Amino acid sequence: MEKQIEKLLEKLNANGFDACFVKTEEEAKTKALSYISDGMTVALGGSETIKKLGIPEVLKNGKYNYLDRAKEGLSAEERDKVLHDAFFADLYYTSANAVIEDGTLFCVDGNGNRVAAMIYGPKNVVCVVGKNKIVPDLASAEIRLKTVASPLNTKRLNCETYCQKTGKCISLQNDEHNIYDGCASDRRICCDYVLFSRQRVRGRIKVIVVDSDMGY
């Protein structure tokens, strides 16, 4: 595993990411928070990994302009504004659905706000990923999405989809399916597929790989 991660970091850095490896979740939290300072505007994409690290609580209680998408009492319009304002953040915290060994991030969204912000907008993006998300190739990333990430997230979010009920995507029934195929539910959470293969702005996306199983 250590040699695998060493090669992964080499590929990520060669592709323009700023990648590092930490042994513990506490180290991951410390590293993730090292990128922010008082007065910064900070936002985050939906991520169980970021939640587990306790970063939202730090942002709520720190001297930051925290764009809190989960703030109690927000109307639908106010929450939508927070999601749009995130594009002007100094820093954006998130995770990925998979990290491919060739140094590519595989990210899939329902609304698209997370992948959109990762692509363009926030000045810096900090992406924290557990070692459980490392996969050898794109085909494996798809399987991980459709048998692990999406089913677990639909259960967490109480979305009535095929994968919530069966534990895997309906598209896997067909050997000739496309990677982006899925169910027709209005609550489907795998609508926008993005591969981050190379960063033109070198180091804008910081990738923290953690020697721990984290997130979906």
N, C-alpha and C positions, 0 to 999 in steps of 0.2 A: 504493500500500500504506500509506503514512504517513497519508493522509487516512482510509483505511478503518479503520486501527487507532485513530486519534483519535476517530472516531465510535463505535467499539466501546467504548472506555474511557468515553466519555460515557454510553453506554447501561448499561454495567455499574455505574458509580457511581450512576446514577439509580435502578437496581434494588436498591441497598443493599449492593453489594459494595464492597470497597476495592481498586480496580484501578489498576495502573500498567504502564508499558511500559519495558523495558530493551533495550539494543542487543546485548549479548553474553551468552553463557552464564555468564561469570565474574561479570558484574553481577547476573545472576539468582540465582546462588549467594549472593553477598554480601547481596542484598536478602532472600532467603528466610531466611538465618541471622540477619538483624537482628531478627527477631521473637522469638528465644529468648534466655534468659539462664541462668546457672548455677542448678542445682537444679530446673529445670522438668522435668515429666514430658512426654516427647515420643514420638509414635508416627507411623507412616506407613502409607499404603495402597500396594498394589502399583503401582509406577510406574517405567517405564523412564526417564522424564524426570528423576525424583528421583535415580535411580541414576546417570544420566549426569552430574549436577551434583556427585556425590560426597558428597551429604548423609548417607547412612548411615554412611560412614566418620567423618565429623565427629561424628556423634552417638555412635558407639561409643567415641571417644577423648576426648570432652568431659566436662564435669562436669554431666551430665544424667542423669535417670532415663529411659533409653532403653528403650522396650518393643520389643525386637527380635524381630519375627516370624520372621526368617530365622536366628536364632541356632543354631549347630551343636549337635546333640544333643537338641534339643527333641522330646519325645514329641508325639503328636497331641493329647493332652489339654492339655499345657503350651502348645502353640501356640494352641489354641482359647482358653485363658485369656488369653494375650497379646492376641488379637483382641478379646476382651470388655473387658479392662482399658483398651484404647485409648479407650473411651468416656469415661473419666475423665481423659484427658490434658489438659495445658494447651495443647498445640498438636499439630496433625495435619498432616503433609505428604502431598500427593497431586497428581494431575493430573486432567484431564478427557479424555473421548474426542473432544469437539468443543466449540467455543465459537461460538454462533450470533450473527450480527451484531446481533440485537435485544437483546443483553446477557443471554443465557441460557446456562447451562452444561448440556451434554448428557453424562450419565454412565451407563454400563451396566456391570453386575457379574455375576459368576457366583455367588459366595456371598452377596453383599450387604453384607459388612462394610464395604467402602469407602464405598459410597453412604450406608449407615446412619450411619456416623460423620460424614460430611459434613453430613447432615441435622440430626443432634442428638447431643450428647454432649460432644466436645472443646470447650474454651472458644474456641479459635481454629483455623481451618483455612487453610493456605497451599496454594493451587492454582497450580502453575506450568505454563504451556502455551506451546508453540512456535507460531509464526505459521502453520505447516502445518495446525493444527487449527481455524483460523478458517473458518467456512462461512456461506453466505448465509441458509440456512433449515433447518427441521427435516428436510425431505426429503433435503437434502444431507448432514446429520449422519448420517442412517440409512445412506446410501450409503457414507459414509466408514467408519462402523462395520463394515458388512458386506462391504466390499471391501478395507479396509486394516487397521483396528485388530484386529478379531477374527481374521482369517486369520493375521496376523503373531504375535499373542499365542498362538494355538493351536499354532503351530509352535514358538514359544519354550518353551511349557509342555508340549509333546509330548502334546497332547490329540487324540484320534482323533475328529475331527468332519468334517462335509462341507466346511466352509470351509478346513480345514487341507489337505485333498487337492486342492481345486479353486481356492482363492483367492477364493471368494465364497460368500455364504450361499445355501443352497438356496431360501430364501423368495423370492429375486429372480427365480426362474423363473416366478413367478405375479404377473401385473400387479395382481391384486386382493388381494394379501397385506396383512396388518397390519404395522405397524412392528415389533412385538414377536415376530412369527413367526420360527421358526428350525427347526433340526434337532431330532431326538429323542434325540440322544446324551446319555449320562449325564455326559460331559465337556464339555458345552456351557458356554460362558463368558458368554453373553449372556442372562441370566435375569431380571435386575432393571433396569428402565429408569427413570431419574429425570431430570426437568427442574428445574433450579434457576433459577426465573424471577424471584423477588424474595426479598430477605432481610429478615425481620422484625427480626432483631437486626443492625442496620446495621454493616457492617464486620467482622462475625465471620469471613466468608470473604474472604480476601485473594487476589486474582487477579494473578499476575505474568505478563504477556504478553511473550514473548521474540522478538526479531527473528532467529530461527533455527529451523530445522526440528528438532524434538525429539520423541522418543517416537512411539508408535503412535496 
